[in-house]
């Protein structure tokens, strides 16, 4: 019986050693994936910063004004006038669905709760 317990104990130690080694390898692979993703995120953030800088450079008002002046005849653009601007209260926003349902039920003769 003592030999059986020793063999069983040795097998348990071997199995636990294999499990620990396997978990170590999985952890190392996960760490490498995280590092690679962090490098990719850093590279994408750099690209995004460059794109934002290019966008800001291309949308400078003086540059856009020059482009408008150069292409005025071809584009048929009109200069901005104060009459072209409106107020936020002039925008016809759609009604929320609850208001539409309430107005439909009152139109049919039902009373509101």
ZAKEFI-346163 format. One line per field, with one value per residue (C-alpha): x negated, z, y; residue number from 1; residue in three letters. Coordinates in nm, 2 decimals, always signed. Layout:
x: X;...
z: Z;...
y: Y;...
pos: NUM;...
code: ALA;...
***
This chain:
x: +0.00;-0.29;-0.44;-0.11;-0.08;-0.43;-0.37;-0.04;-0.21;-0.49;-0.23;-0.04;-0.37;-0.45;-0.10;-0.11;-0.45;-0.32;-0.02;-0.24;-0.47;-0.18;-0.03;-0.37;-0.39;-0.03;-0.11;-0.42;-0.22;+0.05;-0.22;-0.38;-0.03;+0.03;-0.31;-0.24;+0.10;-0.04;-0.30;-0.03;+0.18;-0.11;-0.18;+0.19;+0.19;-0.11;+0.06;+0.37;+0.17;+0.01;+0.35;+0.49;+0.20;+0.24;+0.62;+0.55;+0.29;+0.52;+0.82;+0.65;+0.89;+0.63;+0.55;+0.92;+0.98;+0.70;+0.85;+1.19;+1.05;+0.86;+1.16;+1.44;+1.55;+1.53;+1.71;+1.97;+1.94;+2.11;+1.96;+2.12;+2.38;+2.53;+2.88;+2.76;+2.73;+3.03;+3.12;+3.15;+3.52;+3.59;+3.49;+3.79;+3.69;+3.90;+4.13;+4.04;+4.24;+4.43;+4.57;+4.67;+4.85;+5.03;+5.14;+5.26;+5.47;+5.62;+5.71;+5.90;+6.11;+5.94;+5.86;+5.51;+5.43
z: +0.00;+0.08;-0.26;-0.43;-0.23;-0.33;-0.70;-0.68;-0.51;-0.77;-1.05;-0.88;-0.86;-1.22;-1.33;-1.12;-1.26;-1.62;-1.54;-1.39;-1.69;-1.93;-1.75;-1.76;-2.13;-2.18;-1.96;-2.16;-2.48;-2.34;-2.23;-2.58;-2.73;-2.49;-2.57;-2.94;-2.90;-2.69;-2.96;-3.23;-3.02;-2.98;-3.36;-3.43;-3.18;-3.36;-3.70;-3.56;-3.42;-3.76;-3.94;-3.69;-3.76;-4.14;-4.10;-3.90;-4.16;-4.45;-4.29;-4.21;-4.29;-4.50;-4.71;-4.77;-4.86;-5.12;-5.26;-5.28;-5.46;-5.71;-5.78;-5.75;-6.11;-6.15;-5.82;-5.84;-5.47;-5.32;-5.04;-4.70;-4.59;-4.24;-4.39;-4.45;-4.08;-3.88;-3.52;-3.34;-3.27;-3.65;-3.69;-3.73;-3.49;-3.51;-3.22;-2.98;-3.04;-2.71;-2.82;-3.16;-2.99;-2.75;-3.03;-3.24;-2.94;-2.87;-3.24;-3.23;-2.94;-2.66;-2.34;-2.20;-1.87
y: +0.00;+0.23;+0.18;+0.26;+0.59;+0.68;+0.61;+0.80;+1.10;+1.10;+1.10;+1.38;+1.58;+1.51;+1.61;+1.93;+2.01;+1.97;+2.18;+2.46;+2.45;+2.46;+2.76;+2.93;+2.89;+3.02;+3.32;+3.40;+3.38;+3.61;+3.86;+3.86;+3.92;+4.21;+4.36;+4.33;+4.49;+4.77;+4.84;+4.83;+5.07;+5.31;+5.30;+5.37;+5.66;+5.80;+5.77;+5.93;+6.22;+6.27;+6.25;+6.51;+6.74;+6.70;+6.76;+7.08;+7.19;+7.13;+7.30;+7.63;+7.91;+8.10;+7.80;+7.72;+8.09;+8.07;+7.75;+7.91;+8.22;+8.00;+7.78;+8.04;+8.03;+7.65;+7.58;+7.86;+7.93;+8.23;+8.44;+8.39;+8.64;+8.70;+8.61;+8.26;+8.18;+8.08;+8.02;+7.68;+7.75;+7.76;+7.39;+7.17;+6.88;+6.57;+6.50;+6.21;+5.89;+5.93;+6.26;+6.12;+5.83;+6.06;+6.30;+6.00;+5.86;+6.20;+6.24;+5.92;+6.04;+5.86;+6.04;+6.06;+5.88
pos: 1;2;3;4;5;6;7;8;9;10;11;12;13;14;15;16;17;18;19;20;21;22;23;24;25;26;27;28;29;30;31;32;33;34;35;36;37;38;39;40;41;42;43;44;45;46;47;48;49;50;51;52;53;54;55;56;57;58;59;60;61;62;63;64;65;66;67;68;69;70;71;72;73;74;75;76;77;78;79;80;81;82;83;84;85;86;87;88;89;90;91;92;93;94;95;96;97;98;99;100;101;102;103;104;105;106;107;108;109;110;111;112;113
code: UNK;UNK;UNK;UNK;UNK;UNK;UNK;UNK;UNK;UNK;UNK;UNK;UNK;UNK;UNK;UNK;UNK;UNK;UNK;UNK;UNK;UNK;UNK;UNK;UNK;UNK;UNK;UNK;UNK;UNK;UNK;UNK;UNK;UNK;UNK;UNK;UNK;UNK;UNK;UNK;UNK;UNK;UNK;UNK;UNK;UNK;UNK;UNK;UNK;UNK;UNK;UNK;UNK;UNK;UNK;UNK;UNK;UNK;UNK;UNK;UNK;UNK;UNK;UNK;UNK;UNK;UNK;UNK;UNK;UNK;UNK;UNK;UNK;UNK;UNK;UNK;UNK;UNK;UNK;UNK;UNK;UNK;UNK;UNK;UNK;UNK;UNK;UNK;UNK;UNK;UNK;UNK;UNK;UNK;UNK;UNK;UNK;UNK;UNK;UNK;UNK;UNK;UNK;UNK;UNK;UNK;UNK;UNK;UNK;UNK;UNK;UNK;UNK
***
